[in-house]
């Protein structure tokens, strides 16, 4: 029987333990979600939308409470955590406002028939597998469009987010989502595999590691189930010659420190013209050294702990290995001598293709800065990794910056911003960053039956 344990990464103390489902419990939730599907899909789209509107209201009203919960659970600084709860609420609200229109029938050119009609219908029970780094936001990306479409959901959250996952379920149920239309489950990896294989489950969405994504995709493929994967990223950020170097350096340094660098779409690799490299590095170092690291519940703290001591030590080992292989460490990269999973933010330069840090994802507060000879050199290195989640280009000549952005092999290319996420914008990557899209009308289209109904003349 799989159990979940929540450990406060600020103190290192175990706060709570949660009992997992046994195999009989897995069969029970599978039966319940399947039984709930006909009634939930049978509601008018507007009724489901009104339910999501109440969910959005709850996130807005309970923002501070929700923020404090994940600050304690996975270490996100309080203001960032409150902002995440607000973002999650805005996603539920977007689908409440736009979902009914996205589900309307579409009349096509009859093409010789009386009528050619496209209908958008739910496909059935889904499994969602969610990560710990954005506990509310990443659940909302999956749950809001699929509840709006009329699917039912089994939600397996990360083990360290057991408490927040229960609160999310409570919010949904209080708002009017039937208890069996959304079921929060504490399950093992083996049980998850069994659920995906079960005929009652019609699809699976996972946000998480490359390894987990490959396992889920293989299982889903074997059983002919639709899957959507949002995996790792090693996002490039290209600074052009006409950019305001100090301004850009301060913006991107702050962005890299957000959530202690634990974001798939954080700007992890920065490419700067050689002539501006020293100034850019000096500014990033200044921001990193000036950032206050500490208790995420303290409103003056900029960087909280990593999600766990194990995660902290993994990032620490990556930095140390990069230095052993010849990289230059300008600041940080050491564990802070206190309880919890704290790491001094680090800046690396001199990373070459022969080093592990060149192509691997560093999931923590570490900036890797490259000096480049030309834009072509920057684009070549930016694309020379297995990942393709997002990337950005910074400069004052917008037409030129857009041309460079169009050369990035990513799912999301930004100009003069990085990692912006809004409910109406598609989110997703290419290559080993996964496949499928979330948010906006694209997120509504992943787990639905786009059905043609064609009527010939009698």
MIDO-121596 format. One record per residue (C-alpha): residue number from 1; x, y, z. Coordinates in steps of 0.25 Angstrom, whole numbers. Layout:
N
n / u / v / w
NUM / X / Y / Z
...
***
This chain:
458
n / u / v / w
1 / 0 / 0 / 0
2 / 7 / 13 / -5
3 / 7 / 24 / 5
4 / 11 / 39 / 4
5 / 20 / 47 / 13
6 / 21 / 62 / 14
7 / 34 / 67 / 19
8 / 36 / 82 / 21
9 / 48 / 86 / 13
10 / 50 / 98 / 21
11 / 52 / 90 / 34
12 / 55 / 76 / 29
13 / 44 / 71 / 38
14 / 33 / 61 / 34
15 / 19 / 68 / 36
16 / 9 / 58 / 32
17 / 7 / 44 / 26
18 / -4 / 39 / 17
19 / -9 / 25 / 15
20 / -9 / 20 / 0
21 / -19 / 12 / -7
22 / -18 / -3 / -7
23 / -21 / -11 / -20
24 / -35 / -12 / -16
25 / -36 / 3 / -14
26 / -30 / 5 / -28
27 / -42 / -4 / -34
28 / -52 / 4 / -26
29 / -47 / 18 / -31
30 / -47 / 12 / -45
31 / -61 / 7 / -44
32 / -66 / 21 / -38
33 / -59 / 30 / -48
34 / -65 / 21 / -60
35 / -79 / 21 / -53
36 / -78 / 36 / -51
37 / -75 / 39 / -66
38 / -89 / 38 / -72
39 / -95 / 48 / -62
40 / -84 / 58 / -63
41 / -83 / 58 / -78
42 / -99 / 59 / -79
43 / -99 / 72 / -72
44 / -101 / 85 / -81
45 / -87 / 91 / -83
46 / -92 / 104 / -77
47 / -94 / 96 / -64
48 / -80 / 91 / -64
49 / -75 / 105 / -67
50 / -83 / 110 / -55
51 / -76 / 100 / -46
52 / -62 / 104 / -51
53 / -66 / 119 / -48
54 / -68 / 115 / -34
55 / -55 / 108 / -33
56 / -48 / 120 / -38
57 / -55 / 129 / -28
58 / -50 / 119 / -17
59 / -36 / 120 / -22
60 / -37 / 136 / -21
61 / -43 / 136 / -8
62 / -33 / 126 / -2
63 / -21 / 131 / -8
64 / -13 / 133 / 4
65 / -17 / 120 / 11
66 / -13 / 112 / -2
67 / 0 / 120 / -3
68 / 4 / 117 / 12
69 / 1 / 102 / 9
70 / 11 / 100 / -2
71 / 21 / 109 / 4
72 / 21 / 99 / 15
73 / 20 / 87 / 7
74 / 30 / 89 / -5
75 / 37 / 102 / -1
76 / 31 / 113 / -11
77 / 33 / 127 / -5
78 / 20 / 132 / 0
79 / 17 / 143 / -10
80 / 21 / 134 / -22
81 / 12 / 123 / -16
82 / 0 / 133 / -15
83 / 2 / 137 / -29
84 / 2 / 122 / -33
85 / -12 / 120 / -26
86 / -17 / 133 / -34
87 / -12 / 128 / -47
88 / -19 / 114 / -45
89 / -32 / 121 / -42
90 / -30 / 130 / -55
91 / -29 / 117 / -62
92 / -42 / 111 / -57
93 / -49 / 124 / -60
94 / -44 / 125 / -74
95 / -50 / 111 / -77
96 / -62 / 115 / -70
97 / -64 / 127 / -79
98 / -59 / 121 / -92
99 / -62 / 106 / -90
100 / -76 / 106 / -95
101 / -72 / 113 / -108
102 / -61 / 103 / -110
103 / -70 / 91 / -109
104 / -81 / 97 / -119
105 / -84 / 88 / -132
106 / -77 / 93 / -144
107 / -84 / 94 / -157
108 / -75 / 90 / -169
109 / -78 / 92 / -184
110 / -88 / 80 / -187
111 / -79 / 76 / -199
112 / -91 / 68 / -205
113 / -99 / 64 / -193
114 / -110 / 70 / -185
115 / -101 / 74 / -174
116 / -87 / 72 / -169
117 / -85 / 75 / -155
118 / -73 / 74 / -145
119 / -77 / 71 / -131
120 / -67 / 72 / -119
121 / -70 / 61 / -109
122 / -62 / 56 / -96
123 / -55 / 42 / -97
124 / -57 / 37 / -83
125 / -49 / 36 / -70
126 / -34 / 41 / -70
127 / -22 / 40 / -61
128 / -14 / 52 / -58
129 / 0 / 50 / -52
130 / 5 / 64 / -46
131 / 18 / 69 / -41
132 / 22 / 76 / -28
133 / 28 / 89 / -34
134 / 15 / 96 / -37
135 / 5 / 89 / -29
136 / -8 / 97 / -33
137 / -4 / 103 / -46
138 / 0 / 89 / -53
139 / -13 / 82 / -48
140 / -22 / 94 / -53
141 / -15 / 93 / -67
142 / -20 / 78 / -68
143 / -33 / 78 / -59
144 / -40 / 91 / -64
145 / -41 / 88 / -79
146 / -44 / 73 / -77
147 / -55 / 75 / -66
148 / -61 / 86 / -75
149 / -61 / 76 / -87
150 / -68 / 66 / -78
151 / -57 / 56 / -75
152 / -56 / 50 / -61
153 / -42 / 50 / -54
154 / -33 / 42 / -45
155 / -22 / 51 / -40
156 / -9 / 46 / -35
157 / -1 / 57 / -29
158 / 14 / 57 / -25
159 / 16 / 50 / -12
160 / 21 / 63 / -5
161 / 8 / 70 / -9
162 / -2 / 61 / -2
163 / -8 / 72 / 7
164 / -10 / 82 / -5
165 / -15 / 71 / -14
166 / -26 / 68 / -3
167 / -30 / 83 / -2
168 / -31 / 84 / -17
169 / -41 / 73 / -17
170 / -49 / 79 / -6
171 / -49 / 92 / -14
172 / -55 / 85 / -26
173 / -65 / 77 / -19
174 / -70 / 89 / -11
175 / -72 / 96 / -24
176 / -81 / 85 / -29
177 / -72 / 75 / -36
178 / -77 / 61 / -32
179 / -68 / 54 / -23
180 / -66 / 42 / -33
181 / -64 / 52 / -45
182 / -51 / 56 / -38
183 / -44 / 47 / -29
184 / -31 / 50 / -23
185 / -23 / 37 / -21
186 / -10 / 33 / -13
187 / -4 / 22 / -22
188 / 9 / 16 / -25
189 / 16 / 15 / -39
190 / 12 / 1 / -41
191 / -3 / 4 / -38
192 / -2 / 16 / -47
193 / 3 / 7 / -58
194 / -9 / -3 / -55
195 / -19 / 9 / -56
196 / -14 / 13 / -69
197 / -15 / -1 / -75
198 / -29 / -2 / -70
199 / -40 / -2 / -81
200 / -48 / 9 / -73
201 / -37 / 19 / -74
202 / -37 / 26 / -88
203 / -25 / 35 / -86
204 / -13 / 40 / -77
205 / -6 / 54 / -76
206 / 7 / 55 / -68
207 / 16 / 67 / -65
208 / 29 / 62 / -59
209 / 42 / 56 / -62
210 / 47 / 51 / -75
211 / 48 / 37 / -69
212 / 34 / 37 / -64
213 / 29 / 42 / -77
214 / 36 / 31 / -85
215 / 30 / 20 / -75
216 / 16 / 26 / -76
217 / 16 / 28 / -91
218 / 21 / 14 / -93
219 / 10 / 8 / -85
220 / -1 / 17 / -91
221 / 4 / 13 / -105
222 / 4 / -1 / -102
223 / -11 / 0 / -98
224 / -14 / 10 / -109
225 / -18 / 21 / -100
226 / -16 / 36 / -103
227 / -5 / 43 / -95
228 / 0 / 57 / -93
229 / 14 / 59 / -87
230 / 20 / 72 / -82
231 / 34 / 68 / -78
232 / 48 / 75 / -75
233 / 54 / 87 / -81
234 / 67 / 94 / -83
235 / 62 / 107 / -88
236 / 72 / 116 / -96
237 / 72 / 131 / -95
238 / 79 / 139 / -106
239 / 83 / 153 / -103
240 / 85 / 161 / -116
241 / 96 / 172 / -118
242 / 86 / 183 / -117
243 / 80 / 179 / -104
244 / 81 / 187 / -91
245 / 91 / 178 / -84
246 / 89 / 182 / -70
247 / 74 / 182 / -71
248 / 73 / 169 / -77
249 / 82 / 162 / -68
250 / 74 / 167 / -56
251 / 61 / 162 / -61
252 / 66 / 148 / -65
253 / 74 / 147 / -53
254 / 62 / 149 / -45
255 / 54 / 140 / -54
256 / 64 / 129 / -52
257 / 63 / 130 / -37
258 / 48 / 129 / -37
259 / 43 / 116 / -30
260 / 58 / 113 / -26
261 / 60 / 110 / -41
262 / 51 / 99 / -41
263 / 43 / 101 / -53
264 / 43 / 94 / -66
265 / 43 / 107 / -74
266 / 52 / 115 / -66
267 / 63 / 122 / -74
268 / 74 / 112 / -71
269 / 85 / 115 / -82
270 / 88 / 129 / -85
271 / 95 / 133 / -98
272 / 102 / 147 / -98
273 / 111 / 153 / -109
274 / 126 / 152 / -104
275 / 127 / 167 / -103
276 / 116 / 168 / -93
277 / 119 / 155 / -85
278 / 127 / 161 / -74
279 / 117 / 172 / -71
280 / 105 / 162 / -72
281 / 112 / 152 / -63
282 / 115 / 163 / -53
283 / 100 / 167 / -52
284 / 95 / 153 / -51
285 / 105 / 150 / -40
286 / 101 / 163 / -33
287 / 86 / 159 / -33
288 / 89 / 145 / -29
289 / 98 / 149 / -17
290 / 87 / 160 / -13
291 / 76 / 150 / -13
292 / 71 / 147 / 1
293 / 71 / 132 / 3
294 / 62 / 127 / 15
295 / 49 / 123 / 21
296 / 38 / 124 / 9
297 / 28 / 129 / 19
298 / 36 / 141 / 22
299 / 31 / 152 / 12
300 / 45 / 158 / 10
301 / 51 / 145 / 5
302 / 54 / 144 / -10
303 / 59 / 129 / -11
304 / 53 / 118 / -2
305 / 59 / 104 / 0
306 / 59 / 93 / -12
307 / 47 / 83 / -11
308 / 56 / 73 / -3
309 / 70 / 71 / 3
310 / 71 / 60 / -8
311 / 68 / 70 / -19
312 / 77 / 80 / -13
313 / 89 / 70 / -13
314 / 86 / 66 / -27
315 / 87 / 81 / -32
316 / 100 / 82 / -23
317 / 106 / 70 / -30
318 / 103 / 76 / -44
319 / 110 / 89 / -40
320 / 122 / 82 / -34
321 / 123 / 72 / -46
322 / 123 / 84 / -56
323 / 134 / 91 / -48
324 / 142 / 78 / -48
325 / 140 / 77 / -63
326 / 146 / 91 / -65
327 / 135 / 101 / -63
328 / 137 / 114 / -55
329 / 128 / 116 / -43
330 / 126 / 131 / -40
331 / 118 / 130 / -28
332 / 109 / 120 / -19
333 / 108 / 106 / -22
334 / 109 / 102 / -7
335 / 99 / 96 / 3
336 / 95 / 106 / 13
337 / 99 / 102 / 27
338 / 85 / 101 / 33
339 / 74 / 91 / 34
340 / 66 / 89 / 21
341 / 69 / 88 / 7
342 / 76 / 102 / 4
343 / 86 / 104 / -7
344 / 93 / 117 / -10
345 / 90 / 121 / -24
346 / 101 / 119 / -34
347 / 106 / 125 / -47
348 / 115 / 116 / -56
349 / 122 / 120 / -69
350 / 132 / 113 / -78
351 / 123 / 101 / -80
352 / 126 / 94 / -93
353 / 119 / 82 / -100
354 / 129 / 72 / -94
355 / 123 / 75 / -80
356 / 110 / 69 / -75
357 / 105 / 83 / -71
358 / 104 / 87 / -86
359 / 92 / 78 / -89
360 / 86 / 73 / -76
361 / 75 / 81 / -69
362 / 79 / 87 / -55
363 / 67 / 88 / -47
364 / 71 / 98 / -37
365 / 76 / 113 / -35
366 / 88 / 112 / -45
367 / 90 / 121 / -57
368 / 99 / 115 / -68
369 / 104 / 127 / -76
370 / 111 / 125 / -90
371 / 119 / 136 / -98
372 / 116 / 134 / -113
373 / 123 / 140 / -126
374 / 110 / 142 / -133
375 / 95 / 140 / -134
376 / 97 / 128 / -142
377 / 106 / 122 / -131
378 / 96 / 125 / -121
379 / 84 / 119 / -129
380 / 93 / 106 / -132
381 / 96 / 104 / -117
382 / 82 / 108 / -113
383 / 77 / 96 / -121
384 / 88 / 87 / -118
385 / 81 / 80 / -106
386 / 71 / 69 / -105
387 / 60 / 78 / -100
388 / 51 / 88 / -107
389 / 41 / 94 / -97
390 / 43 / 109 / -98
391 / 53 / 120 / -101
392 / 54 / 135 / -103
393 / 62 / 145 / -110
394 / 64 / 159 / -105
395 / 67 / 172 / -113
396 / 62 / 185 / -117
397 / 61 / 182 / -132
398 / 48 / 174 / -131
399 / 47 / 169 / -145
400 / 61 / 164 / -144
401 / 58 / 158 / -130
402 / 46 / 151 / -136
403 / 54 / 145 / -148
404 / 64 / 139 / -137
405 / 53 / 134 / -129
406 / 47 / 127 / -141
407 / 60 / 119 / -142
408 / 58 / 113 / -128
409 / 54 / 98 / -128
410 / 44 / 100 / -117
411 / 29 / 99 / -114
412 / 29 / 114 / -108
413 / 38 / 125 / -114
414 / 37 / 138 / -107
415 / 43 / 152 / -110
416 / 47 / 161 / -99
417 / 40 / 152 / -88
418 / 42 / 138 / -84
419 / 33 / 127 / -79
420 / 20 / 136 / -79
421 / 8 / 127 / -76
422 / -6 / 131 / -78
423 / -19 / 123 / -78
424 / -22 / 126 / -93
425 / -7 / 123 / -98
426 / -3 / 109 / -102
427 / 7 / 102 / -93
428 / 16 / 90 / -98
429 / 29 / 86 / -104
430 / 36 / 78 / -115
431 / 47 / 67 / -115
432 / 49 / 61 / -101
433 / 41 / 72 / -94
434 / 29 / 64 / -98
435 / 17 / 65 / -107
436 / 3 / 71 / -107
437 / -2 / 84 / -102
438 / -9 / 90 / -90
439 / -17 / 103 / -88
440 / -25 / 111 / -97
441 / -33 / 104 / -108
442 / -22 / 95 / -111
443 / -23 / 89 / -97
444 / -38 / 86 / -99
445 / -35 / 79 / -111
446 / -26 / 68 / -106
447 / -35 / 58 / -99
448 / -48 / 60 / -107
449 / -55 / 52 / -119
450 / -55 / 61 / -131
451 / -67 / 54 / -137
452 / -72 / 56 / -151
453 / -87 / 55 / -153
454 / -91 / 55 / -167
455 / -105 / 54 / -173
456 / -108 / 50 / -187
457 / -120 / 55 / -195
458 / -131 / 45 / -193
***
